[in-house]
Amino acid sequence: MRTLLIGGTGPTGPFIVKGLKARGHEVTILNRGSHHTDEIPDTVEQIIGDPHFEETLREALAGRNFDLIIASYGRLRMIAEIAGDYTDRLISIGGAPGYRGMRYPDALFPTGLRVSIPEDSPQVVSEDEFRFGYLIKVSEDAVMEGHKTGRYQATHLRYPLIYGPRQPIPCEWWVVRRLLDKRSSIILPDSGLTILTRGYAENMAEAILLTVDQSELATGKIYNCGDDHQLTMAQWVQVIAKAMNSEIEVISIPVEYATPSRDMMIGSTHSNHLQYDTYAIRNDLGYVDKIPVLEAFDRTVEWYLANPPALNKATESDLTQHYKVEDKLIKINAEIIQKYESLSLTDVEFKHPYAHPKKPGETKDHLGR
């Protein structure tokens, strides 16, 4: 089976290639050639071409035909429009920004995304609302339109926040770096109770490979993807710290002021959950985590320690300034805690509402129940 993977050098790419090769596929990858990884075997053909523009992609694919194209990179809307000229089957990969409320939670009532988010949740309705999210939604629509009109058989997967090797959005790195810098505290918005659906790179590659293996079940479907085991942000920090044989105190700061944590929460300015409902892919295709989550975080930390990320302008961060702001926020928080403690508050004792009579025949017990 001839399979083209558009992308291939990102977090999930090498795992997908390995899985396809193990299944006997003749694998080709296509990308701009700007990134290299030794994880891709030399036996895998690489086509250099830019999948963001029709003319460059058509030039790269001239005279080619594939049994399957997996589009994990590039301008998906354009790929969807021309993929039928080169394959009968397309598996495409997108993400969460198309969900209405992901970026601006007050676009929904009640405020914030549904917990958990099923695949048929409302999508961004216009560029004015959220341009990037709308373009993601339009790209998904283009893929499914190509399927409906018979140009190819399609499955679309919505990736979560991927963690693991080769991640261009290094959220975990900012926790690792703080621990390397011997920071004793870390600020998180609203006690770090937010859940942002994550998926370990090898686990998410497994989701793709299940889709490859079960085309009849998966065709025409959109699937949310994510680890079975999800963590709150505070748990996520705790797990990373344990992987480094360390500890770090989580300091709760209202989300409006927790600006140094933005790099760790994909730039979000709110603390609403982004928790995928992954029932469909688990029920249809039998997805389970290939790598248990705690082991996956151990591997991720090990990767970052061996491969500190070389950041570009989109991902660089002024940690010195962040630390200064964090220290000020931590000091303010300590002063507020002292004021709370001065109130001598007493917890309200919970009393079960149902009667617990002490002897037979009582119409009411000692609490009047």
N, C-alpha and C positions, 0 to 999 in steps of 0.2 A: 504494500500500500504506500503510495507516494503522498507524503504529508509536508506541507509548508507551514512553518511557524514564523509568523511576522513578529519580530522581537527576538527573544531567545536568550538575551544576556542579562535580563533583570532578575529579580528575586526568584520567580517561579520557573523561568525559562529552562535552565539546565536540568531541573527535576522533570519537567515535561519532556525534554529531549531524551533523557535517560529512560523514562517510562515508555516512550514511543519506540525507541530502539529495542527495548526488551520485548516489545510486542511484534517485532519484525518489520516495523515501518522503515521505509527509505526516507530519511528526514533531511529537509533543507530549511535553513533559517534565512530570513531576510531582514536586514536592518541597515542603518546608515553607516555602520562600521566604526562608530565613535566610541564604543565600549568593547572591551575584550575580557573574556574570562577563560581560564584554563579548564573550567568545568565542562566546556563543550568539546567532545571528541574531535580529533582531526578528520575522522571519517564522515563528519557531517558537513555537507556542502553549505557554503555561505554565499548568498547573493547580496551585493552591496547596492542598496537602492533606498530612496526616501519614501516611506509609506504615508507621508503627509500630503502628497500631491499626485493627482491622477497621472500627469505626464511622466513623472519619474517612476511611479510604480508600474505603469504599463511598459515603460522602457525596460525595467528590470525583469518583468515577467514575460517579455515577448517570446512567443513560441513555446511557452510552458503550459502544462496542465497538471493538476493535482487531484487526488481522490478526496483530499481534505485540506482545508486551510484553517489554521487557528490564528486569529487576529488578537494579539495581546499588546499591540503597540501601533502607533500611527493615528491617522485621522479616520476613525471608524466609519463615519457617515460616508466618506468617499470610498473606502474599502468595500462597504456593503453595496454600493451602487455598481461596482465593476467586478465583484468577486465571482458572479455567475459566469463570466467569460473564461474563468480559469479553474473552476471546481463545481462539483455538484453538492458539496457540503461545507458549511461554514460554522465554526464555533467562535464566538466573539466574546470579549471580556471587557466589562465596564466597571462601574462602581456606584457609590451611594449618592453623589451630588444631584442626581436626577430626582431624588425623593423630595417632595415638597416639605419644607420645614427643616431640612438638614442644615442649611446655612442660616435661615431666618425662621426660627421656631414660631414666631408670632404670626406667620402666614397661616397657621392652623388654629382651630379651636377644638378642644382646649389647647393652650400653647404647648408646642413640642410634639415630636414624632410619637406615633403609637409605639407602645412597648409590648411585644416585639413587632417589627415592621414586616408584614407579608409582602410578597412580590407585587400584589395589585394595589398597593397603597398609592395615594395621590402623587402625581408627578408635577414638577415645576411647569407653570402654564405659559410663561413668556420670558423673553430676554430681560424685560424691565424688572421682573421679579428677582431673577438670579441668572445672569447670562450663562455662566459656565454650566450650571445645573440644567438649564434649558437645552444647551447644546448636547449634553450627555443624553437627555431624554430623546432629542431628535435623532441622535445616532442609533439608539436602541430601536426607535421606530423604523429607521431605514433598514436595519437588519431584519426585523420581523416582516416588513413590507416585501423585502426580497424573498422571504420564505413563502408568504401568502401568494405571491404572484408566480411562484414556481421556478424562480431563477436558481434556487438552491434550497437544500434543507438546512435550517438554522437552529442553533441553540445559543442563547446568550446567558452568560454568567456574570453576576454582580459581585465583584471582589470586595472584601472588607479592607481594613487597614492591614497591609501585609507586613509581617516582621520576619527577621531572619537575615541571611547573607545577601549582600548586594542591594540593600534597600536604599532607594534614593530619597525617601522621607524618613530620616533617622530618628524617629521618636524615642526609641529605646536608648539610643546613644546619649541623649541628654541626661538620662538617669545614670547611666554608666559613668559619664564624664563627671557628674557631681560627686559620685563615690570615689572616683580616682582623685578628685581634687579635695577629698577628705571633708566634704560638706557634711555636717551633722544633721541638717534639717532640709526639707524640701517643701515648698508651698504647692498645694493643689487646690483647685476651686471646690468649694462646698464639700469639704471633708474627703475629696477624692472618690465620691460615691458614683460618679458617672461611669457608665459602661459604653465604650466605643468598640464595636465588634471588630475583633482582630482575627487574623488567620496566619498560621505559620506557613512559610513559603512551600515547604514540601507537602503540607496538608492541602493547600490550595491547588498545587499541581495534581494531587490525587483526585480532586474534584473534577479537573479538566479530563483526566484520564478515564474516570468513570463515565463521563459524557462521551468520550471517544468509544469506549467499549459498548455502550448501550444506546446506540443511535436511534433505534426504533422508539425507545421510551422517552428519550430526551428531545427529539426533534420537535420544533415548534414551541419549546418551553423557554421560560426565563427562570433562572435559579439564583437565589441568594446563597452566598458561600460564607463560611466562617467556621472557626474551631467550634467543636461541640461544647468545650469548656471555656466559658468567658469569665473575665476578671474585671472588677472595678479598677479604676485608676490607682486607688490606694493599694489594692492587692497586687496590681501589676508592679508598683514600686517595691513592695515587700518581696515579691518573688525575685526581681532583678537583684535586689540587695543580698538576698540569701545566696544567689548564684555566685556572688562576689565575696561570700563569707563576711558580710558586713551588715550593718543596720543603718537606717536613716529614719528620722522622725518626720512624719507627715504633719504639716501645719495647715489647718483649714483657713482659707481666705475667701471672701465672697468673690464670685467669678468676675465681677466687673473690675476688680483690682488685682486679680491674679495674673497680671500680664507676663511675668517670667515663665509661666507654665504653658503659654500658647504654643511653643515649639513642640511640646509633648502631647498636644491635643489637636494636631493638624490645623492650628490657627483658629480654632473655634473660640468665639467670645461668649458662649453660653455653656451651661453644664447639663443640658438635656441629654438623655440617652440616645445613642445611635445603635440600637440592638436589632440585628437582623433576626427574622424568623426563618430558620433553615430547615423547617419540617419537610418542605417539598423535595429537596435534594437528598435528604436522609431517607424519606419514604420511597421515592421513585427509584433512586440509583444506589441506595444502601451506603451513603456516605457515613464514615466514622473517622475520627482523627487517626491518621497513620502514626503520627508522633504525638505522644501525650503532651499536654500543654506545659507542664512543669519541666519536662525534658527539653521541649522546644525552646523555652526561655534560657535554659542552661546553654544550649547550643548557640543561641543568639548572642548571649553575653560573651561566650568563648570566641565567636567570630569577631565581635567588636574589639575585644582585647588584642586579637591578633591582626586586625585590619581596621585601625581607626579611620573613619571616613574622611575622604578628601572632599570638602564641601565646596559647592559652587555658590554663586551669588544668590540663588533662590533658597538655599538651605543654610547658609552661614548665619551665625548668631553671635552677638556681642555678649559673651558669658560674663565678662568682667562687670558690665553694666547690669546684667540680670542679677548677679550676685549682690550688688549694691542695693538694688531694689528689693530683692528677697530679704536681705538683712533688715532693711527698714520696715518691711511688712511684718517680719517675725517679731521685731521689737514692739510695734504697734499692737500686734495680736497679744503679746504677753501682758501689755498694759491693760488691754480690754479684759483678758481673763482675770486679772487681779480685781477689776471692778465687779465682774460677775461674782467672784468668790466673796466679795464684801457684802453681798446681798443675803447670805446665809439661807439660801433657798432649800426647801425641803421637797423631796420627790413625793408625788401623789401615789399613795398605795393603791395598787390595783385590787379590786374586789370582784370576784366572780359574780355575775348577775343571777345565776341560778341558785335556788335554795339548797342549803345543806343542813337539814334538821338534825338536832343532837339526840332526839329520842322519838319513838313512834307516836303518832297522833298529833304532832304539832301542825297547826295551820300556817304559822309563820315561824321562821327561824330567828335566831338572835339578831340578825341584821334586817329583819322586817321583810324578808323575801318570801 
